[in-house]
Amino acid sequence: MSRYDIKSILDSSALPFGDTAKHLKETEAAASARDHTGVLSYDIGGDAHSAVSMIEAYLRANKMFVDKHEPETERVFSSYLELDLSEVEPCVSGPKRPRDRVPLKEMKSDWHACLDNEVGFKGYAVPKEQQGKVVKFDFHGRPAEIKHGSVVLAAICSSTNTSNPSVMIGAGLVAKKACELGLEVKPWVKTSLTPGSVVATEYLKHSGLQDYLNQQGFHVAAHGCATCVGNSGDLDGSISVAITENDIVAATVLSANRNFEGRVNPHSG
């Protein structure tokens, strides 16, 4: 997607339409929240009925409301973006800007290229002879080590889809599988879970999946914006010193969409 396309989306109101859009679930449709299902999810979520009625009235007055129980009327949009779902693939963004999309299958090669590149949005200019450097340090009496690209902060954040059960339950199932396989997060990695709503916390708790997330260190720290706006707090002093004194390019992995350089934590990307 080009920079122009991204800007046009950010400056616009997007509305999924067509035959396939009728099959969206409440949690999926709520991403746009301009149809009967999306507005209904506000009501289910416990918001005041008067507010829900006002939202529906506003959308109807501006011809933006879609009722799946009524025939779809012809609408004219200023622009159209057609998505072929067969071409959708897992992606990450970074290392310094949310707009810099990287297909997951290319992340390893992209990372090594970023180490080589001149300092910029896609570069750190780490000398070749320094790229394989391993730094050993003491973490509260335990031997530890990091290198360029080591993850020092991991967070499931409230941005975008973290109230969507298919995403959040998926995270819980990954944590469950990790526990069953005996995998665990390194103790010096700062972890947190900040769901977008209390509802998400409740279904994780009642499903038993929160227990597995807790075992991996992803305890509920808050609801709403936290890590993605720098509210994660400091890293442990020992790892901060190891990073700064050895010029290590450390990494943050998070589900948020605001991964600007230095915003999450000054010691990690």
KELUM-7634 format. One record per residue (C-alpha): residue in one letter; x negated, y, z negated. Coordinates in steps of 0.1 Angstrom, whole numbers, plus 5000, padded with zeros to 4 digits. Last residue first. Layout:
// KELUM-7634
+------+------+------+------+
| tiba |    X |    Y |    Z |
+------+------+------+------+
|    a |    X |    Y |    Z |
...
+------+------+------+------+
***
This chain:
// KELUM-7634
+------+------+------+------+
| tiba |    X |    Y |    Z |
+------+------+------+------+
|    g | 4872 | 5001 | 4808 |
|    s | 4859 | 4995 | 4773 |
|    h | 4840 | 5016 | 4747 |
|    p | 4861 | 5048 | 4750 |
|    n | 4893 | 5028 | 4744 |
|    v | 4926 | 5027 | 4763 |
|    r | 4922 | 5061 | 4779 |
|    g | 4885 | 5057 | 4787 |
|    e | 4890 | 5051 | 4824 |
|    f | 4927 | 5051 | 4833 |
|    n | 4945 | 5019 | 4826 |
|    r | 4980 | 5033 | 4826 |
|    n | 5001 | 5003 | 4840 |
|    a | 5001 | 4981 | 4809 |
|    s | 4996 | 4943 | 4809 |
|    l | 4962 | 4945 | 4794 |
|    v | 4926 | 4933 | 4799 |
|    t | 4899 | 4956 | 4785 |
|    a | 4864 | 4953 | 4797 |
|    a | 4829 | 4960 | 4786 |
|    v | 4802 | 4977 | 4807 |
|    i | 4772 | 4973 | 4783 |
|    d | 4749 | 5002 | 4779 |
|    n | 4728 | 4984 | 4753 |
|    e | 4732 | 5008 | 4723 |
|    t | 4768 | 5016 | 4732 |
|    i | 4781 | 4981 | 4736 |
|    a | 4764 | 4965 | 4707 |
|    v | 4773 | 4994 | 4685 |
|    s | 4809 | 4991 | 4694 |
|    i | 4807 | 4954 | 4688 |
|    s | 4795 | 4958 | 4652 |
|    g | 4819 | 4987 | 4644 |
|    d | 4850 | 4966 | 4652 |
|    l | 4869 | 4983 | 4680 |
|    d | 4887 | 5015 | 4671 |
|    g | 4925 | 5020 | 4670 |
|    s | 4950 | 5006 | 4695 |
|    n | 4967 | 5039 | 4700 |
|    g | 4949 | 5048 | 4732 |
|    v | 4979 | 5054 | 4754 |
|    c | 4980 | 5019 | 4769 |
|    t | 4973 | 5004 | 4734 |
|    a | 5005 | 5018 | 4719 |
|    c | 5036 | 5027 | 4738 |
|    g | 5068 | 5010 | 4726 |
|    h | 5074 | 4986 | 4697 |
|    a | 5046 | 4981 | 4672 |
|    a | 5018 | 4957 | 4662 |
|    v | 5035 | 4924 | 4670 |
|    h | 5008 | 4898 | 4665 |
|    f | 4988 | 4886 | 4695 |
|    g | 4959 | 4870 | 4677 |
|    q | 4960 | 4836 | 4695 |
|    q | 4977 | 4820 | 4665 |
|    n | 5002 | 4849 | 4665 |
|    l | 5011 | 4842 | 4701 |
|    y | 5018 | 4806 | 4692 |
|    d | 5040 | 4816 | 4663 |
|    q | 5058 | 4841 | 4685 |
|    l | 5068 | 4812 | 4708 |
|    g | 5092 | 4797 | 4682 |
|    s | 5122 | 4805 | 4705 |
|    h | 5138 | 4825 | 4677 |
|    k | 5107 | 4847 | 4672 |
|    l | 5101 | 4854 | 4709 |
|    y | 5139 | 4861 | 4713 |
|    e | 5138 | 4885 | 4684 |
|    t | 5106 | 4904 | 4695 |
|    a | 5120 | 4910 | 4729 |
|    v | 5152 | 4924 | 4714 |
|    v | 5131 | 4947 | 4693 |
|    s | 5122 | 4965 | 4725 |
|    g | 5092 | 4972 | 4748 |
|    p | 5070 | 4947 | 4731 |
|    t | 5037 | 4958 | 4715 |
|    l | 5014 | 4927 | 4712 |
|    s | 4979 | 4931 | 4701 |
|    t | 4944 | 4917 | 4704 |
|    k | 4909 | 4931 | 4696 |
|    v | 4883 | 4906 | 4709 |
|    w | 4856 | 4900 | 4682 |
|    p | 4872 | 4867 | 4671 |
|    k | 4870 | 4852 | 4706 |
|    v | 4905 | 4841 | 4717 |
|    e | 4913 | 4805 | 4712 |
|    l | 4916 | 4773 | 4732 |
|    g | 4925 | 4740 | 4715 |
|    l | 4945 | 4727 | 4744 |
|    e | 4978 | 4728 | 4725 |
|    c | 4970 | 4763 | 4714 |
|    a | 4963 | 4775 | 4749 |
|    k | 4996 | 4758 | 4761 |
|    k | 5015 | 4777 | 4734 |
|    a | 4998 | 4810 | 4743 |
|    v | 5007 | 4805 | 4780 |
|    l | 5043 | 4797 | 4769 |
|    g | 5045 | 4829 | 4750 |
|    a | 5033 | 4849 | 4779 |
|    g | 5059 | 4833 | 4801 |
|    i | 5085 | 4841 | 4775 |
|    m | 5075 | 4877 | 4779 |
|    v | 5076 | 4877 | 4817 |
|    s | 5108 | 4858 | 4822 |
|    p | 5124 | 4876 | 4792 |
|    n | 5119 | 4911 | 4808 |
|    s | 5114 | 4935 | 4779 |
|    t | 5077 | 4937 | 4789 |
|    n | 5084 | 4946 | 4824 |
|    t | 5072 | 4982 | 4829 |
|    s | 5049 | 4992 | 4801 |
|    s | 5053 | 4978 | 4765 |
|    c | 5019 | 4962 | 4762 |
|    i | 5004 | 4927 | 4759 |
|    a | 4969 | 4936 | 4749 |
|    a | 4933 | 4923 | 4752 |
|    l | 4903 | 4943 | 4740 |
|    v | 4866 | 4932 | 4741 |
|    v | 4866 | 4913 | 4774 |
|    s | 4830 | 4907 | 4785 |
|    g | 4824 | 4923 | 4820 |
|    h | 4787 | 4931 | 4814 |
|    k | 4775 | 4908 | 4786 |
|    i | 4786 | 4899 | 4750 |
|    e | 4773 | 4878 | 4722 |
|    a | 4783 | 4866 | 4688 |
|    p | 4767 | 4849 | 4658 |
|    r | 4790 | 4850 | 4627 |
|    g | 4782 | 4868 | 4595 |
|    h | 4807 | 4896 | 4601 |
|    f | 4800 | 4897 | 4638 |
|    d | 4762 | 4897 | 4642 |
|    f | 4749 | 4906 | 4676 |
|    k | 4735 | 4891 | 4708 |
|    v | 4734 | 4910 | 4741 |
|    v | 4733 | 4891 | 4773 |
|    k | 4719 | 4908 | 4804 |
|    g | 4729 | 4893 | 4838 |
|    q | 4735 | 4927 | 4854 |
|    q | 4703 | 4943 | 4842 |
|    e | 4679 | 4932 | 4870 |
|    k | 4705 | 4943 | 4896 |
|    p | 4707 | 4978 | 4882 |
|    v | 4742 | 4988 | 4870 |
|    a | 4756 | 5015 | 4893 |
|    y | 4790 | 5015 | 4876 |
|    g | 4813 | 5017 | 4907 |
|    k | 4849 | 5016 | 4919 |
|    f | 4862 | 5050 | 4906 |
|    g | 4826 | 5064 | 4908 |
|    v | 4791 | 5056 | 4898 |
|    e | 4774 | 5040 | 4928 |
|    n | 4783 | 5004 | 4936 |
|    d | 4764 | 4974 | 4923 |
|    l | 4785 | 4967 | 4892 |
|    c | 4817 | 4975 | 4912 |
|    a | 4807 | 4949 | 4938 |
|    h | 4803 | 4923 | 4911 |
|    w | 4838 | 4931 | 4899 |
|    d | 4853 | 4930 | 4934 |
|    s | 4838 | 4896 | 4940 |
|    k | 4854 | 4882 | 4908 |
|    m | 4887 | 4900 | 4913 |
|    e | 4893 | 4888 | 4949 |
|    k | 4917 | 4859 | 4941 |
|    l | 4935 | 4882 | 4917 |
|    p | 4943 | 4907 | 4945 |
|    v | 4928 | 4941 | 4935 |
|    r | 4950 | 4972 | 4935 |
|    d | 4932 | 5005 | 4928 |
|    r | 4963 | 5027 | 4919 |
|    p | 4960 | 5020 | 4882 |
|    r | 4926 | 5036 | 4881 |
|    k | 4893 | 5026 | 4864 |
|    p | 4886 | 4990 | 4871 |
|    g | 4911 | 4987 | 4882 |
|    s | 4944 | 4970 | 4891 |
|    v | 4953 | 4934 | 4890 |
|    c | 4972 | 4913 | 4915 |
|    p | 4992 | 4881 | 4918 |
|    e | 5006 | 4876 | 4954 |
|    v | 5036 | 4888 | 4973 |
|    e | 5036 | 4878 | 5009 |
|    s | 5065 | 4854 | 5008 |
|    l | 5085 | 4881 | 4990 |
|    d | 5085 | 4902 | 5022 |
|    l | 5093 | 4937 | 5010 |
|    e | 5109 | 4964 | 5031 |
|    l | 5103 | 5000 | 5020 |
|    y | 5128 | 5025 | 5034 |
|    s | 5128 | 5062 | 5035 |
|    s | 5152 | 5092 | 5031 |
|    f | 5180 | 5067 | 5024 |
|    v | 5215 | 5066 | 5041 |
|    r | 5240 | 5044 | 5024 |
|    e | 5266 | 5021 | 5040 |
|    t | 5291 | 5007 | 5014 |
|    e | 5286 | 4974 | 4997 |
|    p | 5320 | 4957 | 4991 |
|    e | 5329 | 4957 | 4954 |
|    h | 5321 | 4932 | 4927 |
|    k | 5284 | 4939 | 4929 |
|    d | 5291 | 4975 | 4919 |
|    v | 5264 | 4999 | 4932 |
|    f | 5260 | 5034 | 4919 |
|    m | 5238 | 5059 | 4937 |
|    k | 5266 | 5079 | 4953 |
|    n | 5256 | 5110 | 4933 |
|    a | 5290 | 5111 | 4915 |
|    r | 5288 | 5073 | 4909 |
|    l | 5254 | 5076 | 4893 |
|    y | 5265 | 5103 | 4870 |
|    a | 5297 | 5085 | 4860 |
|    e | 5278 | 5053 | 4853 |
|    i | 5252 | 5071 | 4831 |
|    m | 5280 | 5090 | 4812 |
|    s | 5299 | 5058 | 4806 |
|    v | 5268 | 5041 | 4792 |
|    a | 5261 | 5071 | 4769 |
|    s | 5297 | 5070 | 4757 |
|    h | 5294 | 5033 | 4749 |
|    a | 5265 | 5040 | 4725 |
|    d | 5235 | 5018 | 4733 |
|    g | 5236 | 4982 | 4720 |
|    g | 5214 | 4964 | 4745 |
|    i | 5245 | 4948 | 4760 |
|    d | 5257 | 4983 | 4769 |
|    y | 5224 | 4992 | 4785 |
|    s | 5224 | 4958 | 4803 |
|    l | 5258 | 4968 | 4817 |
|    v | 5242 | 4998 | 4834 |
|    g | 5218 | 4975 | 4852 |
|    t | 5245 | 4950 | 4862 |
|    h | 5268 | 4976 | 4876 |
|    d | 5241 | 4993 | 4895 |
|    r | 5215 | 5020 | 4891 |
|    a | 5194 | 5005 | 4864 |
|    s | 5162 | 5003 | 4885 |
|    a | 5142 | 4980 | 4863 |
|    a | 5176 | 4970 | 4848 |
|    a | 5182 | 4949 | 4878 |
|    e | 5157 | 4923 | 4867 |
|    t | 5169 | 4921 | 4831 |
|    e | 5205 | 4919 | 4843 |
|    k | 5198 | 4892 | 4868 |
|    l | 5193 | 4900 | 4905 |
|    h | 5215 | 4880 | 4929 |
|    k | 5231 | 4910 | 4945 |
|    a | 5197 | 4923 | 4955 |
|    t | 5194 | 4894 | 4980 |
|    d | 5223 | 4907 | 5001 |
|    g | 5210 | 4942 | 5005 |
|    f | 5199 | 4970 | 4982 |
|    p | 5171 | 4978 | 4957 |
|    l | 5172 | 5015 | 4947 |
|    a | 5141 | 5036 | 4943 |
|    s | 5144 | 5072 | 4930 |
|    s | 5115 | 5092 | 4943 |
|    d | 5083 | 5110 | 4934 |
|    l | 5065 | 5079 | 4922 |
|    i | 5075 | 5060 | 4953 |
|    s | 5063 | 5088 | 4976 |
|    k | 5030 | 5089 | 4958 |
|    i | 5024 | 5052 | 4961 |
|    d | 5033 | 5052 | 4998 |
|    y | 5009 | 5081 | 5005 |
|    r | 4981 | 5063 | 4987 |
|    s | 4986 | 5034 | 5010 |
|    m | 5000 | 5000 | 5000 |
+------+------+------+------+
***
